[in-house]
Amino acid sequence: MQQEIQDFVNNIKVEEQANRVFTPAEINEELYDGEKALEDVLAACEKLAEDGKLARAEGKTEDGYKGQLFTTK
């Protein structure tokens, strides 16, 4: 799961990538059609951030989500 998430975040088109952050729910929806447990997706994202493969930030999105956001390093 971690490799799929890392590939997804890193392979967004360059013009779309600038300042692009993803919520765990967005990653779950895009990669797994929302079928994975959100806790599992979040855990995989956190592990990638701890390993230095993704950047992590706390923030709030336009749709009201408040929590961890993930983006490219």
C-alpha atoms as one frame of an Amber mdcrd trajectory, in Angstrom:
protein
   0.000   0.000   0.000   2.820   2.424   0.832   4.409   2.112  -2.608   1.069
   2.724  -4.335   0.479   5.851  -2.278   3.984   7.165  -2.862   3.674   6.582
  -6.617   0.276   8.282  -6.718   1.431  11.423  -4.905   4.692  11.631  -6.839
   3.157  11.059 -10.275   0.661  13.913 -10.341   1.361  16.027 -13.423   3.902
  18.739 -12.677   1.510  21.582 -13.486  -1.044  20.118 -11.060   1.545  19.349
  -8.413   2.503  22.836  -7.246   1.282  23.203  -3.684  -0.941  20.141  -4.085
  -1.700  18.346  -0.857  -3.778  15.240  -0.299  -5.951  14.138   2.566  -5.931
  10.448   3.472  -9.542  10.278   2.234  -8.563  11.670  -1.200  -5.789   9.116
  -1.514  -8.178   6.336  -0.479 -10.781   7.454  -3.021  -8.328   7.928  -5.909
  -6.361   4.722  -5.399  -8.788   2.316  -3.811 -12.258   3.688  -4.656 -12.748
   4.288  -0.938 -12.589   0.572  -0.163  -9.581   0.563   2.184  -9.981   1.397
   5.850  -9.149   5.072   6.267  -7.027   4.208   9.298  -4.873   1.914   7.132
  -4.366   4.608   4.494  -3.478   7.157   7.163  -1.022   4.735   8.786   0.666
   4.086   5.428   0.910   7.836   4.734   2.353   8.474   8.192   4.947   5.743
   7.676   5.951   7.254   4.321   6.325  10.652   5.985   8.425   9.170   8.802
  10.641   7.492   6.202  11.098  10.817   4.375   9.274   9.706   1.226   6.347
  12.129   1.570   6.028  15.480   3.271   3.410  15.875   5.983   1.699  18.986
   7.293  -1.220  19.859   9.498  -3.825  22.018   7.873  -7.349  22.632   6.726
  -8.686  22.128   3.216 -11.346  24.123   1.396 -13.890  21.351   1.959 -13.469
  21.624   5.734 -11.114  18.707   6.434  -8.756  19.531   9.277  -5.833  17.262
   9.991  -2.815  15.720   8.325  -2.093  16.512   4.696   0.485  14.787   2.511
   2.480  15.947  -0.511   5.732  15.311  -2.346   9.043  15.856  -0.567
